[in-house]
Structures are given as C-alpha cells and as structure tokens.
Amino acid sequence: MKLILIAAEHEEMHRIIGSKVKELGHCALFSSSAELGLEFLKLNPEVSLLITENNLADTSGKPLINSIREDAALTKLPVIIVAQALKYSDISELLEAGATYFLSKPIKLADLERYIKSLFPS
C-alpha cells in the first residue's frame, strides 16, 4: 500500500481520484492547496505519489513541480498533473519541468489506474 497525496481545491476531485486510489489498494491523503501539500510532502517522506490539479488557488503546476524538484528529498517523487484543456506546449513544459504524467479533465479513470499501476506494479 502506497500513500498518495491528492492536491485539489474541489471535493469532487478528492472524491473521484481518492475512490480510484483506494480501489487500487492505496491510501489517499488530501490537500486543498499547493502550499499545504508541499509542507505535507516535506514532513512525510513516505508519500509515494502526488496527484495535483494544474491550477490551484495559490500556485500552478510548473512552480509547484519546480519547488518539489528543488527539494533533495522530493526529487524522485512521481507527480501526476490534472488539468483542463491545455496546449501541447503547456503539457510539454510541465513534463519537462518534472511531471511524470498528465491527465486531462474530465479524468478517464482507466488512464489514472494505468499510470498508478505503472508506477507501483504489484
């Protein structure tokens, strides 16, 4: 069982993603902001994955990924970015910054499941 942090402003995102995470046998933890999520990650190195919305009230995906990749303890943490329609160049920029995967909204749960299983094969 892996600990997976879900950073999203809306309860619906917590519910949808959290249900899939739990269905796959992992533990879902929740944060409503990037700042709280980043602080939680720094205090809890046992977190194995961050799934975050690209646009949170206090920051967007690229600055959040940069903060994660600058922290020596978090450089290898997988990050899945969830976002509304973005241009190919924006997605490419997020992946170059260090995002592991990108999911577009509405989320296809089969894609989320495939990504989580690829990160944590049983």
Solvent accessible surface area in square Angstrom, and as a share of the most:
residue,aa,sasa,rsa
1,M,171,0.76
2,K,78,0.33
3,L,44,0.22
4,I,0,0.00
5,L,1,0.01
6,I,1,0.00
7,A,2,0.01
8,A,1,0.01
9,E,65,0.29
10,H,109,0.48
11,E,139,0.62
12,E,104,0.47
13,M,17,0.08
14,H,22,0.10
15,R,152,0.55
16,I,48,0.24
17,I,2,0.01
18,G,2,0.02
19,S,65,0.42
20,K,19,0.08
21,V,0,0.00
22,K,118,0.50
23,E,123,0.55
24,L,38,0.19
25,G,45,0.44
26,H,27,0.12
27,C,42,0.25
28,A,9,0.07
29,L,44,0.22
30,F,89,0.37
31,S,10,0.06
32,S,63,0.40
33,S,23,0.15
34,A,4,0.03
35,E,128,0.58
36,L,110,0.55
37,G,3,0.03
38,L,31,0.15
39,E,91,0.41
40,F,71,0.29
41,L,2,0.01
42,K,101,0.43
43,L,127,0.63
44,N,33,0.17
45,P,102,0.64
46,E,97,0.43
47,V,9,0.05
48,S,25,0.16
49,L,0,0.00
50,L,2,0.01
51,I,0,0.00
52,T,1,0.01
53,E,9,0.04
54,N,15,0.08
55,N,101,0.52
56,L,13,0.06
57,A,98,0.76
58,D,68,0.35
59,T,38,0.22
60,S,42,0.27
61,G,1,0.01
62,K,77,0.32
63,P,65,0.41
64,L,7,0.04
65,I,0,0.00
66,N,56,0.29
67,S,41,0.26
68,I,0,0.00
69,R,55,0.20
70,E,143,0.64
71,D,36,0.19
72,A,95,0.74
73,A,84,0.65
74,L,8,0.04
75,T,60,0.35
76,K,185,0.78
77,L,14,0.07
78,P,26,0.16
79,V,0,0.00
80,I,0,0.00
81,I,0,0.00
82,V,1,0.00
83,A,4,0.03
84,Q,123,0.54
85,A,98,0.76
86,L,51,0.25
87,K,140,0.59
88,Y,182,0.69
89,S,68,0.44
90,D,48,0.25
91,I,37,0.19
92,S,32,0.21
93,E,85,0.38
94,L,10,0.05
95,L,77,0.39
96,E,144,0.65
97,A,21,0.16
98,G,22,0.21
99,A,10,0.07
100,T,48,0.28
101,Y,59,0.23
102,F,32,0.13
103,L,6,0.03
104,S,59,0.38
105,K,55,0.23
106,P,125,0.79
107,I,27,0.14
108,K,141,0.60
109,L,73,0.36
110,A,75,0.58
111,D,35,0.18
112,L,0,0.00
113,E,42,0.19
114,R,134,0.49
115,Y,34,0.13
116,I,1,0.00
117,K,106,0.45
118,S,64,0.41
119,L,44,0.22
120,F,34,0.14
121,P,106,0.66
122,S,162,1.04
